[in-house]
Amino acid sequence: MIPSGGQISFDEIAQKTGLQKGAVRRLLRHAMAMHILREPEPEMVAHTRISKFLTIPYINGWVNFESKDTWPATTRVNIQGSFTLEKRIGIS
């Protein structure tokens, strides 16, 4: 959506996604705070080296897998209750 060598406005992103401009601005400014995107001029969004890297198809596929499959599974693992050292060696 963001042109590789250019920029796009918050308004254009809101129109293309169907989201409210305020929500788009808030979400993208969080990414800007983490240096994933940048705001080269007021109300405009552009890539950084990090966001360009994330557009590589195999990197993007890995990110999607990790966020949609791996992360939800890791939140369901009960590490402390099931795998304590005492239980492994049979000490109560």
C-alpha positions as CSV (number, residue, x, y, z in Angstrom):
1,M,0.0,0.0,0.0
2,I,2.8,2.4,0.8
3,P,4.8,3.0,-2.4
4,S,8.3,1.5,-2.3
5,G,10.1,4.8,-2.9
6,G,7.3,7.2,-2.0
7,Q,4.8,8.1,0.6
8,I,1.0,8.0,1.2
9,S,-1.3,10.1,3.4
10,F,-3.3,8.9,6.4
11,D,-6.4,9.9,4.4
12,E,-5.5,7.6,1.5
13,I,-4.8,4.7,3.8
14,A,-8.1,5.2,5.6
15,Q,-9.9,5.3,2.3
16,K,-8.2,2.1,1.0
17,T,-8.7,0.2,4.2
18,G,-12.2,1.4,5.2
19,L,-10.9,2.5,8.6
20,Q,-11.4,5.8,10.3
21,K,-8.5,8.2,9.8
22,G,-8.0,8.6,13.5
23,A,-7.6,4.9,14.0
24,V,-5.1,4.7,11.0
25,R,-3.1,7.6,12.4
26,R,-2.9,6.1,15.9
27,L,-1.9,2.6,14.7
28,L,0.7,3.9,12.3
29,R,2.2,6.4,14.8
30,H,2.7,3.4,17.1
31,A,4.7,1.8,14.3
32,M,6.6,5.1,13.8
33,A,7.4,5.2,17.5
34,M,9.1,1.7,17.0
35,H,10.9,3.0,13.9
36,I,9.0,0.6,11.6
37,L,7.5,3.4,9.6
38,R,8.3,7.2,9.3
39,E,6.4,10.4,8.8
40,P,8.6,12.4,6.4
41,E,6.1,15.3,6.5
42,P,2.9,16.0,8.4
43,E,0.1,13.5,7.7
44,M,2.3,11.4,5.3
45,V,3.6,7.8,5.8
46,A,6.8,6.3,4.3
47,H,8.8,3.1,4.6
48,T,11.9,2.7,6.7
49,R,14.5,0.0,6.0
50,I,12.6,-2.2,8.5
51,S,9.2,-1.9,6.8
52,K,10.8,-2.5,3.4
53,F,12.4,-5.6,4.7
54,L,9.0,-6.8,6.0
55,T,7.5,-6.5,2.4
56,I,9.8,-9.3,1.1
57,P,7.4,-12.2,0.4
58,Y,9.2,-14.9,2.4
59,I,9.8,-12.6,5.3
60,N,6.2,-11.4,5.3
61,G,5.0,-15.1,5.2
62,W,7.2,-15.9,8.2
63,V,5.8,-12.9,10.1
64,N,2.2,-13.9,9.3
65,F,2.9,-17.5,10.4
66,E,4.5,-16.3,13.7
67,S,1.7,-13.9,14.5
68,K,-1.3,-16.0,13.5
69,D,-0.1,-19.5,14.4
70,T,2.8,-19.5,16.8
71,W,1.9,-16.6,19.1
72,P,-1.6,-17.7,20.0
73,A,-0.3,-21.2,20.8
74,T,2.5,-19.8,23.1
75,T,-0.1,-17.9,25.1
76,R,-1.8,-21.2,26.1
77,V,1.3,-23.0,27.4
78,N,1.4,-23.4,31.2
79,I,5.2,-23.4,31.7
80,Q,5.3,-22.9,35.4
81,G,2.6,-25.4,36.5
82,S,3.5,-28.3,34.2
83,F,7.3,-28.3,33.8
84,T,8.8,-27.5,37.2
85,L,12.1,-29.1,38.1
86,E,10.6,-30.8,41.1
87,K,8.0,-32.6,39.0
88,R,10.6,-33.7,36.5
89,I,12.8,-35.4,39.1
90,G,10.0,-36.6,41.2
91,I,10.3,-34.4,44.3
92,S,7.0,-33.1,45.7
